[in-house]
Amino acid sequence: MLQTMISAWKIPEMRRKILFTFMMLVVFRLGSNIPVPGIDRMQLTAMFDANTSGLFGLFDLFSGGSFSNFTIFALSITPYITASIILQLLTIAVPRLEQLAKEGEAGRRKIAQYTRYLTVVLALVQGIGYTFGLFRSVLADDSLFAKIVIVLTLVAGTAFLMWLGERINEKGIGNGISLIIFAGIVSRIPTAITSTIGGIASGEISVISVLLFCVFALLVVVGIIMVQEGNRKIPVQYAKRVVGRKMYGGQSS
């Protein structure tokens, strides 16, 4: 793998794509530290200190810490993923979309455009839910104007992440959305390690629990690799056919 990466780096075109992807991910991480306006930081910290596990922790993991800090990328890229899944399901159920999917590149571009529109709508709904519901207690300014500004900021953040992912697909190494999610998860690893070490030192977390988790995670990774790389050879029996006076087929492979 290391040799493959070295060989790829020696190719000028590939090197440019890698550097471009890296710069886009740096922009993502910088934006993940810019808080939305009008937030009471002390109230926000207190709220997440009381809800560090469960769904809060899961959302925070996939957003790379943007959720717990309520930054401009707090919605992360989840509205885009949800929109993509909805469009894929509708492609099967709606004849018009099914026809578009079969029209080649032009149809795919049209579906991608619909996905962007739906992403903005979902981000708007989610942003309203966050601002007027989940995070209302941490707002420094409870006026309607301040809430509208926060909602628009969150929607713009998701739209920008969607744009970053598409730029990585076009000018980078590809899989832009997956790389953004990966960068967010990886950014939480140092914090998780520090928290785990602190928990072990204070006695809140046992060493055995950590070891069992590591073994389980390793088994999951091995299982995924085996499923992805595994193959099964199925014998195929070709039917015989007669052409003129000659007989063809009948072999097996």
C-alpha positions in Angstrom: 0.0 0.0 0.0 2.8 2.4 0.9 4.5 1.6 -2.4 1.3 2.3 -4.3 1.0 5.7 -2.5 4.6 6.6 -3.4 4.1 5.6 -7.0 0.9 7.7 -7.2 2.7 10.7 -5.7 5.3 10.5 -8.5 2.6 11.1 -11.1 2.1 14.9 -11.5 -1.6 14.6 -12.3 -2.3 12.3 -9.3 -0.1 14.6 -7.1 -2.2 17.6 -8.0 -5.4 15.6 -7.2 -4.1 14.5 -3.8 -3.0 18.1 -2.9 -6.3 19.5 -4.0 -8.2 16.9 -1.9 -6.0 17.7 1.1 -6.7 21.4 0.7 -10.5 20.9 0.5 -10.4 18.8 3.7 -8.3 21.5 5.5 -11.0 24.0 4.5 -13.6 21.6 6.0 -11.7 21.3 9.2 -11.3 25.1 9.5 -15.0 25.6 8.9 -15.7 23.0 11.6 -14.3 25.5 14.2 -16.3 28.5 13.2 -19.4 28.8 15.5 -22.7 30.1 14.3 -23.6 33.6 15.5 -25.6 34.3 18.6 -24.7 31.2 20.8 -24.1 31.2 24.5 -21.0 29.1 24.7 -21.3 28.3 28.4 -24.9 27.1 28.0 -23.8 25.0 25.0 -21.0 23.4 26.9 -23.3 22.6 29.8 -25.9 21.1 27.6 -23.4 18.7 25.9 -21.7 17.8 29.2 -25.1 16.4 30.3 -25.6 14.6 27.0 -22.3 13.1 25.9 -23.6 9.7 24.8 -26.4 8.3 22.7 -27.6 10.2 19.6 -25.8 13.4 20.6 -22.4 11.5 20.6 -23.2 9.8 17.3 -24.2 13.0 15.5 -21.1 14.7 16.9 -18.9 11.9 15.7 -20.1 12.1 12.1 -19.9 15.9 12.1 -16.3 15.9 13.4 -17.2 17.9 16.5 -19.2 20.5 14.7 -22.5 19.4 16.3 -21.3 19.8 19.9 -19.7 23.1 19.1 -22.7 24.2 17.0 -20.5 25.5 14.2 -21.5 26.4 10.6 -21.1 22.8 9.7 -23.3 21.5 12.5 -25.7 19.8 10.1 -22.7 18.1 8.5 -23.3 16.3 5.2 -26.2 14.2 6.5 -28.9 16.2 4.5 -27.1 15.3 1.3 -26.9 11.7 2.2 -30.5 11.6 3.1 -31.5 13.3 -0.1 -29.4 10.8 -2.2 -31.1 7.9 -0.5 -34.6 9.4 -1.1 -33.8 10.1 -4.8 -32.5 6.5 -5.2 -35.7 5.1 -3.8 -37.9 7.5 -5.9 -36.0 6.4 -9.0 -37.5 3.0 -8.5 -41.0 4.2 -7.6 -41.4 7.2 -10.0 -41.4 6.3 -13.7 -40.1 9.8 -14.7 -37.1 9.5 -12.5 -36.5 5.9 -13.6 -36.5 7.1 -17.2 -34.0 9.9 -16.3 -31.7 7.3 -14.7 -31.6 5.4 -18.0 -30.8 8.4 -20.1 -27.0 8.2 -19.4 -24.9 11.2 -18.3 -27.6 13.8 -19.0 -30.1 12.0 -16.9 -27.6 11.5 -14.0 -26.8 15.2 -14.1 -30.5 16.0 -13.8 -30.9 13.6 -10.8 -27.8 15.2 -9.2 -29.5 18.6 -9.6 -32.7 17.3 -7.9 -30.5 15.9 -5.1 -29.0 19.3 -4.5 -32.4 21.0 -4.3 -33.7 18.3 -1.9 -30.5 18.7 0.2 -31.2 22.4 0.7 -34.8 21.7 1.6 -33.8 19.0 4.2 -31.1 21.2 5.6 -33.6 24.0 6.0 -36.0 21.7 7.8 -33.2 20.3 10.0 -31.8 23.8 10.7 -35.2 25.0 11.8 -35.5 22.0 14.1 -32.1 22.7 15.6 -32.6 26.4 16.1 -36.2 26.6 17.2 -36.1 23.3 19.2 -32.9 21.4 20.2 -30.6 24.4 20.6 -33.1 27.0 21.6 -31.9 27.0 25.2 -28.3 28.0 24.2 -29.2 31.0 22.0 -27.9 34.3 23.3 -30.5 36.2 21.3 -34.0 34.6 21.2 -35.3 37.1 18.6 -36.8 35.8 15.3 -34.2 37.6 13.2 -31.3 35.9 15.1 -32.9 32.5 14.6 -33.4 33.1 10.9 -29.7 34.1 10.6 -28.7 30.9 12.4 -30.9 28.7 10.2 -29.5 30.3 7.0 -26.0 29.9 8.3 -26.6 26.2 8.9 -28.1 25.7 5.4 -25.2 27.6 3.8 -22.8 25.4 5.7 -24.4 22.2 4.4 -24.5 23.6 0.8 -20.8 24.5 1.1 -19.9 21.0 2.2 -21.9 19.5 -0.7 -20.0 21.8 -3.0 -16.7 20.7 -1.4 -17.6 17.1 -2.0 -18.4 17.7 -5.6 -15.2 19.6 -6.2 -13.2 16.6 -4.7 -15.1 14.3 -7.1 -14.3 16.5 -10.1 -10.7 17.7 -9.3 -9.6 15.5 -6.5 -9.3 11.8 -6.0 -13.0 11.2 -5.8 -15.4 10.0 -3.1 -15.7 13.5 -1.8 -18.6 13.0 0.5 -17.1 9.8 2.0 -13.8 11.6 2.6 -15.5 14.5 4.4 -17.2 12.0 6.7 -13.9 10.2 7.2 -12.1 13.4 8.0 -14.7 14.3 10.6 -14.5 10.9 12.3 -10.7 10.9 12.2 -10.5 14.3 13.8 -12.3 12.9 16.8 -9.8 10.1 17.4 -7.3 12.2 19.5 -10.1 13.4 21.7 -11.5 9.9 22.1 -8.1 8.5 23.0 -7.5 11.3 25.6 -10.9 10.8 27.1 -10.4 7.0 27.3 -7.0 7.4 29.0 -8.5 9.8 31.4 -11.4 7.4 32.1 -8.9 4.5 32.8 -6.8 6.7 35.1 -9.9 7.8 37.1 -11.3 4.3 37.2 -14.5 5.1 35.3 -13.4 2.8 32.4 -11.8 -0.6 32.9 -8.9 -1.8 30.8 -10.7 -5.0 30.0 -13.6 -3.0 28.5 -11.2 -1.1 26.2 -9.4 -4.3 25.2 -12.7 -6.0 24.4 -13.8 -3.1 22.3 -10.6 -3.1 20.4 -10.9 -6.8 19.7 -14.5 -6.4 18.6 -13.6 -3.5 16.3 -10.7 -5.5 14.8 -13.1 -8.5 14.1 -15.6 -6.2 12.4 -12.9 -4.8 10.2 -11.6 -8.3 9.3 -15.1 -9.4 8.6 -15.8 -6.4 6.3 -12.5 -7.1 4.4 -13.4 -10.8 3.9 -16.8 -9.9 2.6 -15.5 -7.3 0.2 -12.5 -9.3 -1.1 -14.1 -12.8 -1.0 -15.3 -14.6 -4.1 -16.9 -17.9 -4.9 -16.3 -19.8 -8.1 -19.6 -21.1 -9.5 -19.3 -23.7 -12.3 -21.2 -22.7 -15.5 -22.5 -25.4 -17.9 -22.9 -24.1 -21.4 -25.7 -25.6 -23.4 -25.0 -27.5 -26.6 -26.1 -25.9 -29.9 -26.0 -27.3 -33.4 -24.9 -25.1 -36.4 -25.2 -27.0 -39.6 -23.6 -30.3 -39.1 -21.4 -29.2 -36.3 -22.1 -29.2 -32.6 -20.8 -26.4 -30.3 -20.8 -25.9 -26.6 -21.4 -28.3 -23.8 -18.3 -27.2 -21.9 -18.2 -26.3 -18.3 -16.1 -23.7 -16.6 
